[in-house]
């Protein structure tokens, strides 16, 4: 069963949430408000998601798994760890529905990347348990873990919280060997797990150890440069970039000149030919993009100047 993953979109939300309704987080606000909150989440720049798809469809289902996570404020994470209770995702969804979101802001993420690190909560992570065989289930679980790692590469992670609500999910979380249990609740598999740098690095070469392997960016890109490169790493043309960024083609070219100039200033050797000569514009772009693909921290918000959690 060939499977792939892609970020979930606004249009995917109701279908993805139908895989396992109890992960919808509607205990405090009801189904309708929860779905609307999820749709708002889909537009958040730090909403990490993976729609796991089978091609061709498997037993009538193209969507066979879904995972999603968010960055939360340090105050929310501190409170949940100090006084854990069931349905952590319901409290996050309630905060969004009430207009008092506990999600981390862009400023908080930028400062956290330059400081103690961001706190992550896994809102949803499941698969179509009733139709997948053991091998297919392992493939989906592997892709969920891989997509989670790719989404969060380059961020300074402080803590990761995940609540499981079934024995298969609990087994999946605990199989990594990098989560520790901080609370158990009534019901099969209902456990709140915590991953930290210390627990993740006990298992070398694990996905957890990769997540907590962080290095600070060297380029110190401006927000506009970072925005351009983040949109360009997947091979978009200038016309596609203009449409995605909502600017003119002229503005895209100007941003490229700015980004390359910034890189030349910070790391002159990055845009040099082997013989010591600078390449053409397209060659410079290629080298810059190759570098940031391998150094995703360059594309993440990073701000030393702001006060903590400003």
C-alpha positions as CSV (number, residue, x, y, z in Angstrom):
1,X,0.0,0.0,0.0
2,X,1.9,3.1,-1.2
3,X,1.4,5.9,1.4
4,X,2.5,9.5,1.5
5,X,1.9,12.5,3.7
6,X,1.0,16.1,3.1
7,X,0.0,19.0,5.4
8,X,-3.8,19.0,6.1
9,X,-5.8,21.9,4.7
10,X,-8.9,23.7,5.9
11,X,-11.0,21.5,3.6
12,X,-9.6,18.3,5.1
13,X,-10.5,19.0,8.7
14,X,-13.9,17.4,9.0
15,X,-12.7,14.2,7.2
16,X,-9.5,13.9,9.2
17,X,-11.3,14.4,12.5
18,X,-13.7,11.6,11.6
19,X,-11.0,9.0,11.9
20,X,-11.2,9.1,15.7
21,X,-13.9,11.5,17.0
22,X,-12.7,11.4,20.6
23,X,-9.5,13.2,19.6
24,X,-11.6,16.1,18.3
25,X,-11.4,17.9,21.6
26,X,-15.0,18.8,21.8
27,X,-15.7,17.8,25.5
28,X,-15.9,21.4,26.6
29,X,-17.4,23.2,23.6
30,X,-19.3,20.6,21.5
31,X,-18.6,19.2,18.1
32,X,-19.6,22.2,16.0
33,X,-17.5,24.7,17.9
34,X,-14.6,22.3,18.0
35,X,-14.6,21.8,14.2
36,X,-14.7,25.5,13.7
37,X,-11.7,25.9,16.0
38,X,-9.8,23.2,14.1
39,X,-10.5,25.1,10.9
40,X,-9.0,28.2,12.5
41,X,-6.0,26.1,13.6
42,X,-5.4,25.1,10.0
43,X,-4.5,28.7,9.2
44,X,-2.0,29.0,12.1
45,X,1.6,29.2,10.8
46,X,2.7,26.8,13.6
47,X,0.0,24.2,13.1
48,X,1.9,21.1,12.2
49,X,-0.2,18.4,10.5
50,X,0.0,15.3,8.4
51,X,-2.7,13.7,6.3
52,X,-1.6,10.2,5.6
53,X,-2.9,9.0,2.3
54,X,-3.0,5.7,0.4
55,X,-2.8,5.7,-3.4
56,X,-4.9,4.0,-4.6
57,X,-7.5,4.1,-1.9
58,X,-7.4,1.3,0.6
59,X,-10.8,-0.5,1.2
60,X,-12.6,2.7,0.1
61,X,-10.4,5.1,2.2
62,X,-7.8,7.3,0.7
63,X,-7.1,9.0,4.1
64,X,-5.7,6.3,6.4
65,X,-4.1,8.4,9.2
66,X,-3.8,11.9,10.6
67,X,-1.6,13.7,13.0
68,X,-1.5,17.3,14.3
69,X,0.3,19.3,16.9
70,X,0.6,22.9,18.0
71,X,3.0,25.2,20.0
72,X,1.5,26.3,23.3
73,X,2.4,29.1,25.7
74,X,4.9,28.1,28.4
75,X,2.3,29.1,31.1
76,X,-0.2,26.5,29.6
77,X,2.4,23.8,29.4
78,X,3.6,24.5,33.0
79,X,0.1,24.3,34.3
80,X,-0.7,21.0,32.5
81,X,2.5,19.4,33.8
82,X,2.0,20.6,37.3
83,X,-1.7,19.6,37.5
84,X,-2.4,17.1,34.7
85,X,-5.9,16.2,33.8
86,X,-7.6,14.3,30.9
87,X,-8.5,15.8,27.6
88,X,-5.7,18.3,27.2
89,X,-6.7,18.9,23.6
90,X,-10.2,19.9,24.8
91,X,-8.7,22.7,26.8
92,X,-6.7,23.9,23.8
93,X,-9.8,23.8,21.6
94,X,-11.9,25.6,24.2
95,X,-9.3,28.4,24.4
96,X,-9.5,28.9,20.6
97,X,-13.3,28.8,20.6
98,X,-13.4,31.4,23.4
99,X,-11.0,33.8,21.7
100,X,-8.4,33.3,24.5
101,X,-6.0,31.0,22.7
102,X,-3.2,29.3,24.6
103,X,-1.3,28.8,21.4
104,X,2.2,30.3,21.3
105,X,2.4,33.6,19.3
106,X,5.0,34.3,16.6
107,X,6.9,36.5,19.1
108,X,6.9,33.8,21.7
109,X,8.2,31.2,19.3
110,X,10.9,33.6,18.1
111,X,12.1,34.2,21.6
112,X,11.7,30.6,22.6
113,X,14.0,29.5,19.7
114,X,16.6,31.9,21.0
115,X,16.0,30.9,24.6
116,X,14.6,27.9,26.5
117,X,12.6,26.4,23.6
118,X,9.0,25.9,22.5
119,X,6.4,23.6,24.1
120,X,4.6,21.2,21.7
121,X,1.3,19.4,22.3
122,X,0.2,16.6,20.0
123,X,-3.5,17.2,19.4
124,X,-4.2,14.2,17.2
125,X,-2.3,11.1,16.1
126,X,-4.1,8.1,14.9
127,X,-4.9,5.8,12.0
128,X,-7.8,3.6,10.7
129,X,-7.1,0.9,13.2
130,X,-10.1,-1.3,12.1
131,X,-9.0,-1.8,8.5
132,X,-5.2,-1.7,8.5
133,X,-3.2,-4.9,8.9
134,X,-0.1,-4.9,11.2
135,X,2.3,-4.1,8.4
136,X,0.2,-1.3,7.0
137,X,-0.3,0.1,10.5
138,X,3.4,0.2,11.1
139,X,3.9,2.0,7.8
140,X,1.3,4.7,8.8
141,X,2.8,5.0,12.3
142,X,6.3,5.4,10.8
143,X,5.1,8.1,8.5
144,X,3.3,9.9,11.3
145,X,6.6,10.0,13.3
146,X,8.6,11.0,10.3
147,X,6.3,13.8,9.3
148,X,6.2,15.1,12.9
149,X,10.0,15.2,12.9
150,X,10.2,17.0,9.6
151,X,7.7,19.6,10.7
152,X,9.6,20.4,13.9
153,X,13.1,20.2,12.6
154,X,15.0,23.4,13.2
155,X,12.9,24.5,16.3
156,X,14.5,24.5,19.7
157,X,12.1,22.1,21.4
158,X,11.7,22.3,25.2
159,X,8.9,19.8,25.9
160,X,6.5,17.6,24.0
161,X,3.2,16.5,25.5
162,X,0.9,13.8,24.1
163,X,-2.2,12.2,25.6
164,X,-3.1,8.8,24.3
165,X,-6.7,7.5,24.5
166,X,-6.3,3.8,23.5
167,X,-3.9,1.0,24.1
168,X,-2.6,0.9,20.5
169,X,-1.8,4.6,20.8
170,X,-0.2,4.2,24.2
171,X,1.9,1.3,22.8
172,X,2.9,3.4,19.8
173,X,4.0,6.4,22.0
174,X,5.9,4.2,24.5
175,X,7.6,2.1,21.8
176,X,9.9,5.1,21.1
177,X,11.4,4.8,24.5
178,X,11.7,8.5,24.9
179,X,8.4,9.5,26.5
180,X,7.8,9.2,30.3
181,X,4.3,8.9,31.9
182,X,3.3,11.9,34.0
183,X,-0.4,10.9,34.6
184,X,-2.8,8.0,34.0
185,X,-6.5,8.6,33.7
186,X,-9.5,6.2,33.8
187,X,-10.0,4.2,30.7
188,X,-7.8,1.9,28.5
189,X,-4.6,3.6,27.3
190,X,-5.5,7.0,28.7
191,X,-2.1,8.4,29.6
192,X,-0.4,11.8,29.4
193,X,3.2,11.5,28.2
194,X,6.1,13.9,28.3
195,X,9.2,14.1,26.2
196,X,12.1,16.3,27.2
197,X,15.7,16.7,26.1
198,X,16.9,14.4,28.8
199,X,14.5,11.6,28.0
200,X,14.9,12.0,24.3
201,X,18.7,11.8,24.3
202,X,18.7,8.6,26.2
203,X,18.1,6.8,22.9
204,X,20.8,7.7,20.4
205,X,19.7,8.1,16.7
206,X,16.0,8.0,17.7
207,X,13.5,10.5,16.3
208,X,13.4,12.0,19.7
209,X,17.1,12.7,19.8
210,X,16.8,14.3,16.3
211,X,14.0,16.6,17.5
212,X,16.1,17.8,20.4
213,X,19.3,18.3,18.3
214,X,19.3,22.1,17.9
215,X,21.8,24.6,16.6
216,X,21.3,28.3,16.4
217,X,20.9,29.9,12.9
218,X,24.0,31.6,11.5
219,X,22.4,33.7,8.7
220,X,20.1,35.8,11.0
221,X,17.6,36.3,8.1
222,X,15.1,39.1,8.0
223,X,11.4,38.0,8.3
224,X,10.8,38.8,4.6
225,X,13.9,36.8,3.5
226,X,12.9,33.9,5.7
227,X,9.3,34.0,4.3
228,X,10.6,33.9,0.7
229,X,13.0,31.0,1.3
230,X,10.5,29.0,3.3
231,X,8.1,29.2,0.3
232,X,10.9,28.5,-2.2
233,X,12.5,25.3,-0.7
234,X,10.0,23.0,-2.4
235,X,10.9,24.3,-5.9
236,X,8.3,27.0,-6.6
237,X,8.9,29.3,-9.5
238,X,9.0,33.1,-9.1
239,X,5.5,33.3,-10.5
240,X,4.3,30.7,-8.0
241,X,6.1,32.5,-5.2
242,X,4.4,35.8,-6.1
243,X,1.0,34.2,-5.9
244,X,1.8,32.4,-2.6
245,X,3.3,35.5,-1.0
246,X,0.7,37.9,-2.4
247,X,3.3,40.2,-4.0
248,X,4.3,41.2,-7.5
249,X,6.9,39.4,-9.6
250,X,9.1,42.5,-9.3
251,X,8.9,42.2,-5.5
252,X,9.8,38.6,-5.5
253,X,13.0,39.3,-7.5
254,X,13.8,42.1,-5.1
255,X,13.4,39.8,-2.1
256,X,15.7,37.3,-3.8
257,X,18.4,40.0,-4.2
258,X,17.9,40.9,-0.5
259,X,18.1,37.3,0.7
260,X,21.2,36.4,-1.3
261,X,22.9,39.7,-0.2
262,X,22.1,38.8,3.4
263,X,23.7,35.4,2.9
264,X,26.7,36.8,1.2
265,X,27.3,39.1,4.1
266,X,26.8,36.4,6.8
267,X,28.5,33.5,5.0
268,X,30.5,34.7,2.0
269,X,31.8,31.2,1.2
270,X,28.3,29.8,0.6
271,X,27.8,31.6,-2.7
272,X,31.3,31.0,-4.2
273,X,32.2,28.7,-7.0
274,X,34.7,26.0,-6.4
275,X,37.4,28.2,-8.0
276,X,36.6,31.1,-5.8
277,X,34.4,33.1,-8.2
278,X,30.8,34.0,-7.4
279,X,28.2,32.2,-9.5
280,X,25.3,33.7,-11.4
281,X,22.0,34.6,-9.7
282,X,20.4,31.2,-10.3
283,X,23.5,29.4,-9.0
284,X,23.5,31.6,-5.9
285,X,19.8,30.8,-5.2
286,X,20.5,27.1,-5.6
287,X,23.3,27.1,-3.1
288,X,21.3,29.2,-0.6
289,X,18.3,26.9,-0.9
290,X,20.4,23.8,-0.6
291,X,21.9,25.2,2.6
292,X,18.6,26.1,4.3
293,X,17.1,22.7,3.4
294,X,19.9,21.1,5.4
295,X,19.7,23.8,8.1
296,X,16.0,24.3,8.8
297,X,16.8,26.4,11.9
298,X,17.5,29.2,9.4
299,X,13.8,29.3,8.4
300,X,12.4,29.4,11.9
301,X,11.6,32.6,13.9
302,X,14.6,33.6,16.1
303,X,14.6,36.7,18.2
304,X,17.1,37.4,21.0
305,X,16.0,41.0,21.5
306,X,12.4,40.4,22.8
307,X,11.7,39.9,26.5
308,X,10.6,36.4,27.5
309,X,7.1,35.7,26.1
310,X,6.5,39.3,25.1
